[in-house]
Amino acid sequence: MRHIALACFLLVPGAALASECPAAPDNSEQIAHLIEDIRVAPNEMHARTISNRMWELWADAPDEAAQAILDNGMSRRRAWDLLGALNEFDRLVAYCPDYAEGYNQRAFVQYLRQNYAAALVDLDRALALSPNHIAAMSGRALSLMGLGRLDEARVALSDALELNPWLPERGLVAPGGPLEPKGKDI
């Protein structure tokens, strides 16, 4: 019976609004431990394994229906069906307005569409719900960079790198990178 209800939910537009989304799993303690681990990771390969575990926790949706929408949206995004992905993430945010990953994924689609201002709105909401969401932090830096707000992007990326020094975006703050820290005049 549960699968029939899930199938009806997925087929009927707006059905998500007819049902209340449960609270998202509280993985904050696990994320905090993973952040401690990634800060002292001996190499990039080890850090990638830790980062993948973080992604598993962030993508742990509140219920089966939300998980199905999230998974479908991510599949659409990977296939570059950005409008389809955006529609799925709109549904997810409407159904689960307190689930940070819905906003983070919708922001990623907006970033890919070069709608950086819309991405920032969603990233700010994701971070309000999950302050240590490193991917949202780095996404925020990239969106600020896309808007030409380089000083803000530099600070946002620095905050993300404090939590995960192995982020692929770390090259942006390296010497010669677009977010290279400003030097001091003599």
Backbone bond lengths (Angstrom), bond angles and torsions (degrees), N, CA, C in turn:
res aa  C-N    CA-C-N  psi(-1)  N-CA   C-N-CA  omega(-1)  CA-C   N-CA-C  phi
1 M - - - 1.443 - - 1.538 111.30 -
2 R 1.332 115.52 -38.07 1.457 120.33 179.84 1.522 110.83 -60.78
3 H 1.335 117.31 -39.36 1.470 120.80 -179.51 1.523 111.31 -68.98
4 I 1.329 117.51 -33.19 1.467 120.76 176.71 1.522 109.30 -65.48
5 A 1.334 116.79 -44.24 1.458 120.41 179.13 1.527 110.49 -62.56
6 L 1.321 117.13 -41.39 1.464 121.01 178.44 1.517 110.23 -63.95
7 A 1.328 117.70 -42.71 1.463 121.12 179.31 1.529 110.64 -62.67
8 C 1.315 117.67 -41.79 1.466 120.66 177.96 1.523 110.37 -64.13
9 F 1.327 116.60 -41.37 1.450 121.71 179.29 1.522 110.77 -59.16
10 L 1.316 116.50 -43.19 1.460 120.53 -176.35 1.524 112.44 -72.75
11 L 1.311 117.25 -26.23 1.459 120.66 -176.49 1.520 113.71 -89.64
12 V 1.309 117.33 -23.94 1.456 120.43 -174.66 1.525 110.02 -99.67
13 P 1.333 117.87 112.13 1.455 119.51 178.48 1.525 110.01 -58.93
14 G 1.325 116.36 138.89 1.450 120.01 179.32 1.509 114.01 80.79
15 A 1.336 117.61 -5.85 1.458 119.67 -179.91 1.512 111.02 -61.45
16 A 1.320 116.37 -27.91 1.462 119.68 -180.00 1.519 110.87 -60.85
17 L 1.317 117.47 -32.36 1.446 120.58 -178.43 1.520 111.86 -73.71
18 A 1.321 117.27 -19.34 1.452 121.06 -178.82 1.519 111.45 -78.37
19 S 1.284 117.28 -13.23 1.445 122.32 -176.85 1.520 108.90 -123.74
20 E 1.323 117.44 150.16 1.455 120.07 179.99 1.522 110.46 -95.10
21 C 1.303 114.93 130.50 1.461 121.53 178.91 1.530 109.11 -73.30
22 P 1.311 117.45 132.84 1.476 118.67 174.57 1.526 110.35 -71.54
23 A 1.304 115.10 168.14 1.466 119.87 178.23 1.523 109.71 -63.03
24 A 1.312 115.49 143.25 1.465 120.34 176.40 1.528 108.65 -66.84
25 P 1.324 116.56 149.80 1.467 118.69 177.22 1.526 110.24 -58.51
26 D 1.312 116.33 139.80 1.462 120.48 178.36 1.527 108.73 -88.64
27 N 1.303 115.17 96.09 1.461 121.69 -179.92 1.526 111.84 -102.56
28 S 1.330 117.18 14.63 1.462 120.61 -173.72 1.524 112.64 -61.21
29 E 1.313 118.00 -38.13 1.468 119.61 179.70 1.528 110.94 -66.70
30 Q 1.331 116.27 -41.73 1.471 119.56 177.71 1.525 110.88 -64.68
31 I 1.327 116.41 -41.49 1.471 120.63 178.37 1.525 109.46 -61.71
32 A 1.330 117.72 -42.73 1.464 121.10 179.96 1.535 110.87 -59.70
33 H 1.325 116.56 -41.46 1.467 119.76 177.97 1.525 111.18 -66.38
34 L 1.327 116.52 -39.68 1.461 119.94 178.83 1.531 111.35 -66.42
35 I 1.328 116.42 -35.28 1.467 119.70 176.72 1.526 109.54 -63.88
36 E 1.317 117.21 -42.83 1.466 120.41 176.64 1.532 110.10 -58.51
37 D 1.342 116.01 -42.89 1.468 120.82 -178.69 1.525 111.95 -66.43
38 I 1.327 116.31 -42.77 1.469 118.88 -175.01 1.531 111.42 -71.50
39 R 1.313 116.36 -29.40 1.474 119.91 177.95 1.528 111.90 -61.90
40 V 1.325 116.62 -30.52 1.469 120.35 -177.62 1.527 112.16 -111.45
41 A 1.339 116.16 14.98 1.470 119.68 179.46 1.527 109.32 -58.28
42 P 1.335 117.03 135.78 1.464 119.93 -176.06 1.525 114.72 -74.00
43 N 1.349 116.23 -20.04 1.464 118.68 -178.39 1.527 109.63 -159.50
44 E 1.318 114.56 171.32 1.465 120.20 -176.11 1.528 112.44 -65.33
45 M 1.322 117.72 -36.57 1.466 120.59 -179.53 1.538 110.25 -63.10
46 H 1.298 116.69 -44.57 1.466 120.77 178.32 1.534 109.78 -63.85
47 A 1.328 116.16 -42.34 1.463 120.72 179.24 1.529 110.98 -62.68
48 R 1.303 117.21 -37.51 1.469 120.79 179.34 1.527 110.83 -63.24
49 T 1.318 116.95 -38.94 1.464 120.91 177.75 1.528 110.40 -62.56
50 I 1.315 116.65 -42.69 1.466 121.34 178.43 1.530 109.88 -65.64
51 S 1.323 116.36 -43.68 1.468 120.98 179.06 1.523 111.11 -60.51
52 N 1.322 117.01 -40.27 1.467 120.16 177.92 1.523 111.16 -61.68
53 R 1.316 117.28 -36.81 1.469 120.98 177.52 1.525 110.13 -66.42
54 M 1.334 116.99 -38.47 1.466 119.99 176.33 1.526 110.03 -60.00
55 W 1.340 115.33 -44.95 1.463 119.38 -179.61 1.522 111.16 -60.08
56 E 1.326 117.11 -38.89 1.467 119.95 177.54 1.525 110.61 -59.59
57 L 1.312 116.83 -40.23 1.467 120.70 -179.58 1.525 111.87 -71.70
58 W 1.333 116.64 -43.74 1.461 119.19 178.85 1.523 111.10 -63.14
59 A 1.316 117.03 -34.95 1.467 121.76 -176.88 1.528 112.08 -89.90
60 D 1.305 117.53 15.29 1.468 122.71 176.38 1.521 107.50 -86.92
61 A 1.321 115.80 93.25 1.463 121.80 -173.52 1.530 111.43 -72.00
62 P 1.331 116.66 160.90 1.460 121.51 -176.18 1.533 115.97 -63.18
63 D 1.325 117.99 -30.16 1.465 120.10 178.71 1.525 109.06 -156.20
64 E 1.322 115.88 178.75 1.469 120.77 -177.37 1.521 112.55 -60.57
65 A 1.323 115.88 -40.77 1.468 119.24 -178.39 1.528 110.21 -64.30
66 A 1.321 116.48 -46.58 1.471 120.26 179.18 1.523 110.31 -63.79
67 Q 1.325 117.18 -39.24 1.467 120.60 179.35 1.520 110.46 -63.29
68 A 1.321 116.46 -40.77 1.464 120.30 179.54 1.532 111.04 -63.65
69 I 1.329 116.72 -41.84 1.467 120.09 178.87 1.530 110.01 -66.03
70 L 1.334 116.43 -45.58 1.465 120.75 178.93 1.524 110.63 -58.53
71 D 1.326 116.55 -49.74 1.465 120.67 -178.64 1.523 111.47 -61.55
72 N 1.333 116.42 -40.98 1.465 120.04 179.89 1.530 110.62 -66.49
73 G 1.320 116.61 -42.09 1.464 120.07 178.04 1.521 111.94 -62.37
74 M 1.334 116.08 -41.60 1.466 119.55 179.40 1.528 110.90 -67.84
75 S 1.317 117.35 -36.62 1.474 120.63 176.13 1.520 110.58 -63.98
76 R 1.309 116.56 -43.67 1.467 120.47 178.61 1.527 110.90 -62.78
77 R 1.335 115.88 -41.15 1.467 119.21 178.87 1.527 110.75 -63.41
78 R 1.324 116.73 -44.23 1.472 119.86 179.28 1.522 111.43 -61.31
79 A 1.338 117.26 -28.98 1.465 122.07 178.44 1.536 111.18 -87.78
80 W 1.308 117.49 5.93 1.459 124.80 -178.04 1.525 113.34 61.37
81 D 1.332 115.99 27.07 1.464 121.65 169.13 1.527 105.75 -89.77
82 L 1.336 115.00 75.42 1.460 119.67 -171.84 1.518 112.95 -68.52
83 L 1.321 117.95 -35.87 1.466 118.97 177.05 1.524 110.92 -68.64
84 G 1.323 117.06 -40.17 1.460 120.13 176.12 1.520 111.33 -63.17
85 A 1.327 116.53 -41.44 1.462 120.83 177.88 1.526 110.24 -64.21
86 L 1.314 116.21 -43.67 1.459 120.27 179.73 1.530 110.63 -60.42
87 N 1.319 116.60 -42.04 1.470 119.87 177.35 1.521 111.49 -61.38
88 E 1.322 117.02 -41.60 1.473 120.42 178.93 1.528 110.77 -64.13
89 F 1.328 117.01 -44.23 1.461 119.30 -178.73 1.525 111.57 -70.83
90 D 1.335 117.48 -30.70 1.470 119.96 171.34 1.529 109.92 -60.12
91 R 1.324 116.50 -44.48 1.470 121.02 178.00 1.521 110.65 -61.70
92 L 1.326 116.46 -42.92 1.461 120.54 -178.32 1.523 110.84 -63.76
93 V 1.320 117.67 -45.51 1.462 121.72 179.92 1.534 110.38 -65.14
94 A 1.314 117.31 -37.51 1.464 119.97 178.00 1.531 110.50 -66.23
95 Y 1.307 116.87 -40.15 1.461 121.88 -179.16 1.524 112.26 -75.56
96 C 1.318 117.15 -41.96 1.471 122.77 -175.82 1.525 110.20 -125.74
97 P 1.334 117.77 73.57 1.465 120.15 -175.19 1.532 114.40 -67.56
98 D 1.319 117.94 -8.97 1.462 120.81 179.29 1.524 112.52 -108.50
99 Y 1.319 117.27 15.63 1.463 122.44 -179.70 1.524 108.75 -103.27
100 A 1.327 116.95 108.95 1.462 122.82 -172.71 1.521 113.62 -57.98
101 E 1.325 117.12 -38.15 1.464 118.48 -174.18 1.518 112.70 -67.02
102 G 1.316 118.45 -26.92 1.460 120.24 174.89 1.525 111.07 -59.28
103 Y 1.324 115.34 -44.79 1.464 120.46 178.38 1.528 111.46 -69.04
104 N 1.330 116.47 -41.38 1.456 119.40 -179.55 1.527 111.42 -62.38
105 Q 1.320 116.90 -43.06 1.463 119.95 -179.71 1.524 111.41 -68.73
106 R 1.327 116.89 -39.36 1.461 119.14 177.97 1.530 109.47 -64.85
107 A 1.334 116.91 -37.98 1.462 120.99 177.29 1.522 110.91 -62.18
108 F 1.330 116.52 -39.85 1.462 119.84 -179.99 1.525 110.33 -62.34
109 V 1.317 116.76 -41.52 1.464 120.02 177.54 1.527 109.75 -64.03
110 Q 1.324 116.67 -42.85 1.472 119.24 178.67 1.534 110.39 -63.15
111 Y 1.321 116.93 -38.52 1.459 120.51 177.06 1.532 110.08 -61.26
112 L 1.319 116.58 -46.10 1.468 120.14 179.21 1.524 111.56 -61.98
113 R 1.327 116.43 -30.88 1.467 121.60 177.38 1.535 111.28 -83.08
114 Q 1.319 116.92 1.43 1.462 125.08 -178.62 1.524 112.35 63.33
115 N 1.317 115.79 27.28 1.460 121.90 174.21 1.533 106.35 -97.92
116 Y 1.338 115.70 72.70 1.455 122.32 -171.41 1.525 112.60 -65.97
117 A 1.320 117.69 -35.36 1.461 120.30 -179.58 1.533 110.33 -64.36
118 A 1.327 117.20 -43.33 1.464 120.32 177.86 1.524 110.54 -66.33
119 A 1.318 116.43 -37.28 1.465 119.80 177.20 1.522 110.24 -60.65
120 L 1.328 117.53 -42.82 1.465 120.81 -179.05 1.525 112.25 -61.14
121 V 1.309 116.92 -40.09 1.470 120.32 179.07 1.527 109.51 -59.35
122 D 1.322 116.35 -47.76 1.462 120.11 -179.62 1.530 112.19 -68.59
123 L 1.306 117.65 -37.02 1.468 120.30 179.46 1.520 110.54 -67.19
124 D 1.321 117.25 -38.60 1.464 119.76 176.97 1.532 110.18 -62.96
125 R 1.318 117.37 -39.63 1.472 120.54 178.13 1.526 110.15 -67.71
126 A 1.314 118.02 -42.53 1.468 120.92 178.16 1.520 110.38 -59.36
127 L 1.327 116.68 -42.64 1.457 120.52 -179.06 1.524 112.18 -72.20
128 A 1.312 117.73 -29.48 1.464 119.57 174.58 1.530 110.04 -65.39
129 L 1.327 116.05 -35.46 1.463 121.10 179.62 1.523 112.60 -82.17
130 S 1.320 116.57 -31.42 1.466 122.00 -176.09 1.535 108.54 -141.50
131 P 1.336 117.07 82.31 1.463 120.97 -171.84 1.534 115.72 -58.86
132 N 1.312 118.45 -24.52 1.462 120.94 179.77 1.526 112.65 -102.13
133 H 1.320 116.45 26.17 1.465 120.35 178.73 1.532 107.16 -78.15
134 I 1.310 115.26 92.85 1.468 121.58 -172.86 1.526 111.93 -59.92
135 A 1.322 116.98 -38.56 1.467 119.42 179.77 1.527 110.79 -64.58
136 A 1.320 117.20 -39.37 1.468 120.16 177.12 1.527 110.27 -66.56
137 M 1.330 116.44 -36.66 1.460 119.97 177.97 1.528 111.06 -63.60
138 S 1.323 116.58 -45.75 1.469 118.76 179.92 1.525 110.56 -70.57
139 G 1.322 117.46 -35.67 1.460 120.69 175.17 1.521 111.69 -61.64
140 R 1.323 115.39 -37.41 1.454 120.45 177.20 1.529 109.92 -63.15
141 A 1.331 116.69 -43.39 1.464 120.56 178.06 1.529 110.85 -60.87
142 L 1.324 116.73 -43.98 1.468 120.27 -179.66 1.529 111.31 -65.44
143 S 1.327 116.48 -38.33 1.470 119.82 179.25 1.517 110.57 -67.70
144 L 1.326 117.15 -41.90 1.467 120.34 175.97 1.529 110.32 -61.08
145 M 1.313 115.99 -40.40 1.459 120.60 177.80 1.532 109.63 -62.19
146 G 1.332 116.95 -42.41 1.458 121.08 178.38 1.520 112.62 -60.79
147 L 1.339 115.91 -29.46 1.466 120.96 178.15 1.533 112.38 -86.83
148 G 1.345 116.24 -0.26 1.452 120.25 -179.61 1.525 113.49 78.38
149 R 1.314 117.50 13.54 1.466 122.26 179.75 1.530 108.00 -93.40
150 L 1.329 115.44 70.04 1.457 121.82 -169.37 1.523 114.39 -67.23
151 D 1.311 118.17 -37.03 1.469 119.26 178.87 1.528 110.54 -63.73
152 E 1.321 117.02 -44.11 1.467 121.09 177.81 1.531 110.75 -66.14
153 A 1.314 116.35 -39.35 1.472 120.61 178.81 1.517 110.17 -62.59
154 R 1.315 116.81 -42.02 1.468 121.94 179.73 1.530 110.15 -59.45
155 V 1.334 117.20 -45.10 1.469 121.72 179.80 1.527 110.16 -65.65
156 A 1.331 116.72 -44.97 1.470 120.46 -179.14 1.522 111.11 -61.99
157 L 1.325 116.83 -42.14 1.459 119.12 179.75 1.527 110.99 -70.00
158 S 1.305 116.42 -36.26 1.473 119.96 176.83 1.523 110.42 -60.77
159 D 1.336 116.89 -41.46 1.475 121.05 177.48 1.527 110.80 -62.08
160 A 1.312 117.28 -42.07 1.469 121.33 179.39 1.528 110.47 -66.53
161 L 1.328 116.46 -41.13 1.466 120.29 -178.91 1.533 112.59 -69.06
162 E 1.323 116.68 -24.31 1.466 119.25 173.77 1.524 110.64 -63.06
163 L 1.323 116.12 -34.49 1.462 120.65 -179.99 1.521 112.07 -85.52
164 N 1.334 116.47 -35.11 1.463 120.91 179.52 1.529 109.51 -140.68
165 P 1.337 116.23 94.45 1.469 118.97 -178.46 1.520 113.80 -69.69
166 W 1.330 118.06 -5.26 1.459 122.02 -177.64 1.531 113.49 -99.18
167 L 1.309 117.98 7.19 1.467 119.94 179.91 1.528 110.98 -53.56
168 P 1.327 117.89 139.79 1.470 119.54 176.64 1.533 112.15 -58.20
169 E 1.329 116.99 -28.52 1.468 121.27 -178.75 1.523 112.93 -71.79
170 R 1.330 117.72 -3.90 1.475 120.28 -178.54 1.529 111.47 -59.17
171 G 1.320 117.55 -25.39 1.464 120.92 178.15 1.521 112.69 -64.64
172 L 1.325 117.17 -21.38 1.460 120.09 179.51 1.529 112.23 -67.92
173 V 1.341 116.68 -26.06 1.468 119.67 179.83 1.529 111.92 -100.57
174 A 1.312 117.10 1.09 1.469 121.41 178.06 1.531 109.49 -70.43
175 P 1.311 117.38 160.62 1.473 119.58 176.58 1.537 111.03 -52.12
176 G 1.311 115.03 128.39 1.457 121.29 -178.74 1.519 113.51 89.28
177 G 1.341 117.51 -10.95 1.465 121.08 179.20 1.522 111.22 -75.87
178 P 1.318 117.44 159.13 1.465 120.12 -176.39 1.529 113.87 -64.96
179 L 1.337 117.28 -19.58 1.460 120.16 178.51 1.528 111.97 -113.19
180 E 1.318 115.56 22.45 1.460 120.73 178.60 1.530 108.12 -52.18
181 P 1.344 117.50 132.35 1.469 119.45 178.60 1.517 110.68 -55.30
182 K 1.315 114.04 141.05 1.454 119.29 178.82 1.515 109.37 -71.01
183 G 1.335 115.57 138.97 1.461 120.93 177.64 1.512 110.85 -80.88
184 K 1.290 114.70 169.10 1.458 119.70 176.92 1.526 109.04 -98.82
185 D 1.306 114.67 136.41 1.460 119.36 177.42 1.520 109.58 -71.46
186 I 1.300 115.14 147.19 1.477 120.11 178.58 1.496 110.13 -84.08
